[in-house]
Amino acid sequence: MKSSLTIAALASLCVICPANADDTTNELILVCEGAFRGDFKDKGAGGMIIESDGSMTSARGATSRYREIPTVAQFEMRGGSARLNLPQPPTCSICKGEKGWRDVRELSVDPDRITGKIRYGMFSATEFEIDRRTGIMTSRNGFTGVCEAIDLSKRKF
């Protein structure tokens, strides 16, 4: 009787504790559909007046409104390092041409969340958080999306 209780106790421990308790060594691929939310420029106009004496006066104006711009982010984590493909926010004028995957810095993985930072360029960066219970990703640059894990053992087509 005592040996069967010991075996049952060991079996229950194997169910509770995964074989590899360190999440950062596992492979995780996420696709996060969402949007940038913010106050984005809508329209702009400018003009110049040239006086008869040759002096010039110019003016510019713009309107903006709060809206959402749909986009998709991708996250990959393998062997303790991660990378993120989060499109640049439309308000980042110094990010032009900076596209694609970025290495995640200050990666932190725990049972409830994944956090880190990425840089868009020399002067632009953002922090992000992925809630592992809800699948919601948020970033300081205005992106919010819902992530789905991708099973790479199955083909989409």
N, C-alpha and C positions, 0 to 999 in steps of 0.2 A: 504494500500500500504506500509506504514511504517513497519508494523509488518511482512509482507512477505519479505521485504528487510533485516530485522533483522534476520529472520529465515534463509534466504539464506546466510547471512554473517556468522552465527554460523555454518551452515552446511559446508561451505568452510573451516573454521578453523579446523573442525574435520578431514577433508581430509588432510590438510597440516600438522597438528600435530598428531603424533601417540598417542594412549591412554597411552602408557608408553614411555616417551621420553628418559628414562635412559637405554641405550643399554646394560649396564653391568648386568641388571637383566634378560635379555632375554636369552633363550637357543640357542646356536649356535654350530653346529657340522660340521667340515670341514674335507675333505680328500684332500690332496695336493700331486699331482704326480709331481715329479721333479727329480733332480739329484744334487749330490755334484760335484762341479767343482773345479779343482785344480791340482797341480803338485804332482802326486802320484808315489811312488816308484814302479818300474816295476820289476827289477831283482837285485839280490844281490849275491855276491860271496865273499868267504874268503879263506884264506890259511895260512899255517904255515910251516916254514922251521926250521928243527932242525939241528944245526951244529954238527960237530964231537966232539967239546968240550962240548956239552950239552946245549949251549945257543940256544934260540929260537927267531925267528923273525916272526911276523904275519902281515897280511894285509887284509883289507876288502875294497870292492868297491860296488857301487850301481848305477843304472841308474834310472832316473825318466822321466816322460813326462806328459804334461798337458792333462787331459781327463775328461770325465764325468762318474760318477758312478750312475746309476738310483736308485731311492729309493722313498718311500712314507712317508709323514708325516701326522699325525692326530692331530686336534686341537679341544678341547671341552671347552665351556664357559657356566657356569650355575651360576646364582645368584651372580654375582660379582666376582667370582673366575674362574680360568682357568687352564687347564693342556695341555701339549703338548707331543706328542710322536714323536720326531724327532730323527731318528737313529743317532748314534755317527758317526762323520766323520772318514773316513779311516785313516787319518793322526794322530788321537788322540791315542798315545800309552799308555797314563795313564788312558784311559777310558775303558779298557778291562773289560768285564763283566758287565758294567753299561748299562743296556738296559731297555726299557719300558717308561711308562708315568712319566713325571716330572711336578711338580707344577710350574706355571708361577709366577715369581716375578715381581714386578714393572709393573703390568698390566695397560695399558692405552688404553681406547676405546673411539674413537670419530667417527663422521660420515664418515670420509675418511680412517681411518687406525686403526689397532690394533697392539700394540707393547708390548714387554715384554722381560724377560730374563729367561733362564733356566740354571741349573747347571747339568753337567754330572758327577761330582764327586767333591772332595775337591778342586782340582786345575784347573778344566776345566769348562767353561761356554760359553754361546753364547747369543747374542741378536737377536731378530727376528722382522720382520715387515710384516703385511698382509695388502695389499692395498685393501680396500673394494670396490673400483670401478672396478679394473681390475681382482681381485682375485689372484694376484701374491704375493707369500710369498718369502721373502729373509731372510737370516741369515748371521751373520758375519763368520760362520764356512764354508761358501761356498755353502750352499744349496739354490737353487732357484726352485720354483715349482708353479703350477697353482692349486688353491683351488676351490673345488666345495662344496656347502652346501648340507648336507644330510637331507632329510625330514624324520624324524623318525615316522611320522604318516603313512608312506607307507612302506610295506615290499619289500625287494628286491627279495625274493623267499619264 
